[in-house]
Amino acid sequence: MRLGVLDVGSNTVHLLVVDAHPGACPLPAHSHKAELRLAQLLDASGAIGPEGVDKLIETVQDALEAAEDKGVEALLPFATSAVREAGNADEVLARVKAETGVELQVLTGAEEARLTFLAARRWFGWSAGKLLVLDIGGGSLEIAYGMDEEPDAAVSLPLGAGRLTAGWLPADPADPADVRALRRHVRAEIARTVGEFSRLGTPDHVVATSKTFKQLARLAGAARSADGPYVQRELKRRSLEDWVPRLASMTADERAELPGVSPGRSGQLLAGALVAEAAMDLFGVETLEICPWALREGVILRRLDHMASE
C-alpha cells in the first residue's frame, strides 16, 4: 500500500510518501517539505501564536493535497517537541483537527528516541550489535541504546539546534561569550545522562540521524546526498572539533555557502555542531556512521509491524 507520514517537527513539516507492505523495505515515492520553524514561533509564554497556528494549518492542508495527488491510502500524522511543549498544545491540536481533519499524534521524547532507534536497527541489522543512536532535531536531542529493536535506554533532552539557537545565540556571527555559555550548558545537560548509558556497556556501533549530523558529515568530507543512501558516511570527532570554531566565526550566510549546508539550516548549524561535539566527546565516540533512516521511517516500520500482526 502507499503510506504517507506527516511529520510536524520543530523546523519543518515533512510529508514522506512510501510504497510499503509488511516484510519489505519501504520505498520512497515522494517527499513534500515546508519550512515552518514552529520552535521559533513561540511567544513569551511558550505558546504558538495565532500566526504560527494559521501557518501550521495552511501547511498541513498543503501536505494533505500532496498526499491525495500521490494516491496515499493511509496517512500517519504526528508532531514532536515544538507542538508537544507549546503552552497551548491542546488548542493547536484541536484547531488543526477541526480545520483539516488531521488528528496529530503527539509523540513523547522517549517515543521519538525509540522509533528512531527502531529505524536504525532495521537499517543496520543485527550484525551491528549493541547500537548507540544519536538524533539532533530542531527542538530536542534523542539518545537511545540497545541490542534489540526496543532500546534498553532512551532519553530526550531539550537540546535541539533550533531551540538552542533562538535561546542562546542571538547574534550573527555568534558572540564568543554566548558560544562558551552554550557549550557549558549543552555539556552539563548531556553529562547527566551518560551514566545511565555507560552502565549498559560499550556500544558496538554508534550511528546518528538527522539533517544536522548529515550536514556536519558532509562538511567533514562525506559523500553528497545525491550519491544515494547506500554510500557509507562517517563523522569523526577530530574533524568535528576542527569545524566547530570555524562555524562559530562565520555568519549564517557564510555557512550557507559551505558544501551540503542549506540556507534554511545554516543559522542553527553552530548550535547543532556544539551538541554533536559534546555528545561524541562525553560518550567517548571517535567515529559514528550516518543512518539514512530516522523517525519517519520508524513510524512507518511500526505501522507495518502492526499490520503484519493483525
N, C-alpha and C positions, 0 to 999 in steps of 0.2 A: 504494500500500500504506500501511498505518498503521504508522508507526515510533514507537518510544519512545526517548528519550535520557535516560539516568540519569546525572546529574552529581553526583558525590560531591565537593563543594567544601569549602573551609575553614570556611564559615559554614553552608551548607545542603546538604541532599540534595534535589535537584530532578528530578522526572520530568516531561519535556515530551513530550506525545504530539502528533504531527502527521500529517496526511494528505499524502502526497508521492509524486511519481513524477518520473523524470528529465525535465528541461526545463520543469518547472513550479515555481511558488513554493510552498514548504511551508506548509500551512495549519494553524495551531494548533487542536487539538481538545480538549486537556485539560492542566491543569497541577496537579501534586501536589508540595507542598513541606513539608519538615520542617526546623526549625532545630536543627542538631546541634552546631555550633561546635567541630568537631574540632580546630581550631588552638588552642583554649583548653583542650583535654582532654589535652594532652601533659604527661607527668610531668617531673621534673627531668632525666632522662636523654634527653629528647626523644622518648620512646616514647608511643604511645597506650595508656593504662592499660586494665585489664580492663573497667572500667565503660564506658569510651568504645567499646571494641570491641563489647561487648554491645549498646550503644545503636545503633551503626552497623549491626549485623546485623539488629536489630529494624526499623530504619528502611528498610533495603534490602528486607526481607521485605514491609513495608507497601507500598512502591513497586511491588514485583512484583505484589501483589494488585491494586493500582490499574491497572497496565498490563493485567493479564488482564481485569479488568472492562471496560476500554475497548477491548478487541479488538486489542491491539497484536500485530502479526505478527512483528516483529523488534525486539530491544532492543539499544541501543548504550550499554553501561555504561562509564563512565570516571571516573577520580579525578585530582585536581590536587594542589596543593602540600602540603596537610596530610598526606595519605597518602604522597605522594612523599618527603617529608622526614622522616617518622617513623622513629625508630631501629629499630622493629620492623615495618617496612612489609611485608616478605615474610610474616611471621607473620600480620599482619592480613589480607592478601590471601588467604592460604591458608584462614583461618577463614571469611571471607566466602564463598569458593567452596564450601567443604565444607558449610556450613550453609544456604546459599541457592541454590547452583548458579550464582551470578553470578560471572563472571570479569572483574574490573575491569581495564580497560586504564589503566595509569598514564601520563599524558601528561607529557612533559618541559615545562619552562617555555617553551622555544623552540617546541615544538609548539602549546602554548596560544596563543602570540603569532601563529603562522602561521595557525591555524584561525580565530582571532578576526579577523585581517586578511582572510581569505577571505570571511567573513560580511559584513564592512563593505564590501568591494569589490563583492560581489554586490548589496548593498542600494543603494549609491550609483551603481554603474555606472561605465563607462569615462569618462564625461564629468567625473567628479570629478578626473581627472588623477592626479598624484602624491599618495598618501594617507599621512598620519601617523595612526596609530591608537594610542590610549591606553586601557588597561583596568586598573582597580584592583579586585582581588579581596580576599578575606579574608586570603590568605597572601602574595600577590605582586602586583607591578605588571608588566604586559606592555606593551612598546612595539614597534611594527612600522612599516615604511616601505617604499613601493614604488610602481611604476607598473602592475604586472601583478597576477595573482591570487596569486602567490607573492611575498612581500615580499623586497626586496633586503637588508634588515637586520631582525632580530628578536631581542629580548632579554627576559629575565625577571629582575626584581630582587626581593629579599626585603622588599618594602615594602607588603605587604597591610595593609589597615586593621585587621583583627582582630589580626594578629601584632604590629603596632606598638602598638596599644592595650594589649595584655596585657604587652608588654615595656617600654614607656616611659611609659605614662600610668596609673599605679595609682590615683591619687586622683580623686575626683569631688566638686566640679569639679576639673579638672586643675590641678596646681601650675604656676605660670608658668615656673619654672625647668625643669621637665620638658618643657614645651611648647617652650621655646627649645632645649633639648638635642635634642629630636626633630627640630625644624626643621633644625638644623645637620646632623644625621645624614642625613636624607632628601635634603637638597640635595647633600651630598657624594657620596652613592650615585648619584644621577641624573646629576650633573655628569660622572662618569667615563664615561658612555655617550654624552654629547651629541656628542662629536667624531665618533664612528662614524656618526652620522646626518647631521651637518652637512655632511660631505664629499659627501653624495649630492644636495645641493641643497635649495632651499626647497620645502616641500610646497605643492600647490595647494589642498588641503583637509585640515583637521585634524578628526578625529572621536574620540569617546570612547564606550565602552560601560561597562556595569556599573551596579549599583544605586547605588554611591556617587556616580558622576557624575550619574545621573538625579536623585538627591535634591538634590544641590548645584544643579543646573539649576532644579529646582522652587523651591528657596529663592530663587533669583535671578529668579524670575518666569516660568519656562517653564510650558507647559500641563501640566495634570494627566495622569496615565497613562490616566485614564478617557476622555480625549478621543481616544484611539486612536493607533496607531503612525505614522500618516501626517502628523501635525502636526509641523512643524519645531520643534525645541527646541534652543536655544543656551545656552552658558555663556560669559560674558565674564569675562576675568581681573580687570577692575576690580571687578565685582560680587563675585567670589570673595574678593578681597583685603579687601573690606569685611566679609564674613561671617566670615572666619577668627577675628578677635579676639572677635567676638560669640559664636561657638560655644565658644571657649576659656573664656569667662566663665560658661558655663551648665553645669548638671548634666545628666546623661543624661536624667533625667525631664523637664527643661525643654526639651531638644532634641526629645524625642518629641512635644511639643505643637506643633512647627513644621509648616507645611504640607508634606506629602509625606514626612515622616520617620517611619519605623515604630519602635515601641518596641524591637524586636529589633536594630535597626541604630543607634539613637541613641547608644549608648555608644562606638561606633567611628567616628562621623561626623567628629569633630575630626581624628583621625589621617588619615582619608581626604582631608579638606579640605587638610591640610598637604601631602600627596603631590600632590594635584591642582594646588594653587597652585605648588608647586615645579616640577612638570613643565611647566606652561604658561609660567612665567617663564623657566626655563632653556632651553626650546626656542623662546622668542620668540613664543608663541602668544597673541594678543589675544582671539580668539573661536574656540570649537570647537562642533561640532554633535554632538548626541547620536544615536547609532545604536541603533535598537531591536534589531538582531540582534547576537549576540556568539558566545561559544564554542560553546554548544549548537547554534546554527544552523550554525556552521562544521562541526561534526561531522556533522550531517545532510547538508549540501551535499557534503561529501567522500564520504560513503557513496553518495549519488545519482550522483555523478560516476563512481564505481567500477562501479555497476550499469549505467550507460549504456555503459561501455567493455567490458563482458563479452560 
